[in-house]
């Protein structure tokens, strides 16, 4: 089973790129972030024609998450999570696909740092961590995939010490992510590639992609039941290089 996460940065504007990637990569389940579309503008018909059932949690202009499944309908379990400090924002959706519970998330960016937005980011990460701990306690196979908006370590950045005033690299944000892993979640890509950066995001500015000035902020965290079955994974950098692409690349695993 191939499970992917992809921040599409506008699902309607990037739909041709998304459909081309789906046709080539053929993931069995996909978490999408930054739909930037209300529920009634989600392109369900186009995705169904491409062979994917979908559930989604949209929002006009900002945020928005969706979960796709190839050749089947995802079984929706929740939109949002208990204790979310910003329930008005569409940042989490969860569904069962092929016997695996998949949570798709889009964590707050938190910029500018310092300030109220960064404080809100930390509050959201703390609340999500508490919810995730409850999922672990159930012992079921779970994948929490999405744009965490955290660069976990200096190794996950094109140059250690770069963007030092960015919310994504602040010690408090990194500590929140590390706490998730410490509770028992397996960071799949880092587990598979301990010596490779595995960037998933390159800014549109200053030729960041051409110069490989990237960072790893899209993660797939696995519960122990799934981590034991991890067979492979990667990042589809080619999708980032396509015309009109998102500033993220899809990241994926195989279990």
HUTA-V194480 format. One record per run of one state. SS is the DSSP state (a for helix, b for strand, c for the rest). FROM is the first residue (numbers start at 1). LEN is the number of residues. Records with the same first field share a line. If there is no record, write none. Layout:
SS=FROM-LEN  FROM-LEN
This chain:
c=1-1  8-7  26-3  34-5  42-2  50-2  58-7  71-4  80-12  98-2  107-9  139-3  148-6  158-9  170-1  183-3  193-8  203-11  216-2  223-1  228-4  241-7  249-1  255-1
b=2-6  29-5  52-6  65-6  75-5  92-6  100-7  142-6  157-1  186-2  201-2  214-2  218-5  232-5  248-1  250-5
a=15-11  39-3  44-6  116-23  154-3  167-3  171-12  188-5  224-4  237-4
